[in-house]
Amino acid sequence: MTPNTTESNRLEDLFTSLERAQSERKLPPVQAWQPEHEGTIDIVIRADGTWEHEGSGFTRQALVRLFSTVLRREGERYFLVTPVEKLEINVEDVPFVATDFECRGEGDDLEILFSINSGDHVVADADHRIWMRDGRPYVHVRDGLNALIGRSAFYRLVEHAVEDTTGWSLTSRGARFSLEA
């Protein structure tokens, strides 16, 4: 077996295991919860994906992952929701950051799997669109929650873009995404 075949097999195994882990991930049914108690809490998600409480950054990534599972978006507002409480938080841009990605296939058969700082993994497709806003790239994660595609990941991602008469774009799972701002 050649080194390229070994590397290709490892990538295929990684891609498949991350997709399976995401599909098996059980998230709380926050969309169904309608708690009576509503309030606010001094939690801010900064534009760079940093979570802060009362001005201090979260030091445990596990806490970010836990809170991200009970995050709900209503219009332009964000809430941490449990069966008994709904607390509004401040989100400067979007709540998540796509920190890395892996690709499988090429051309029209390309699949792009993003790793999100919340512990989510998402394949860009018709339900998980990539788009540009004000020159910044984003990807839809779940339930109206989006991720900024981190700068280093985006620089690598554009290596997979193609140019045609409408500009630069990417294709993943048959869906085409414009990279024009």
C-alpha positions, 0 to 999 in steps of 0.5 A: 500500500502506498503512503497516499493510499494509507493517508486517503484511507485514514481521511475516509475513516476520520470523515466517516467516524465524525459524520457518524458521531454527529448523527448519533449526538443527542441534543436536548429538544430546546425548540420544544421547551417553553419555560415560564421563567424568562430572564437575562444572564451576563453571558456574551459570545464574542465575534471570535467565538470566545464565551464570557460570563461577567467579563471573564472568558470561559476556561473550560471548553466542556462548559462551552460545549454544554451550553451550546447544546441548550442554545436557541435562536429566536429572530436575532436574539439568543437564549440558553433554554432549559425546561424551567428557564429561558435566559437571553444572552448577547451574541456579537456575530454568530455563536460558533466558529468553524475551526477546521474542515476535512474534504472527501472527493473532488470536483462535483463529488467534493464533500466538506466536513466542518469541525465547530468549536461547539463540538458539532461536525457538519457537512456543507450541503443544501441544509448547511449552506456556506455564504459570505456576509461583509467579506466573511464566510459562514456555515449553517450548523443547526436550528438557525445557529451559524458558525463563522468559518475561521480565517485559517480554515477559510484560507485552506478552503478557498484552495477548493474553490473554482472560478466561472463566469459568476465568480468563485464558488465551492460545491459540497454534496452537490450544493453550490456556494458562492464565495463572492461577498 
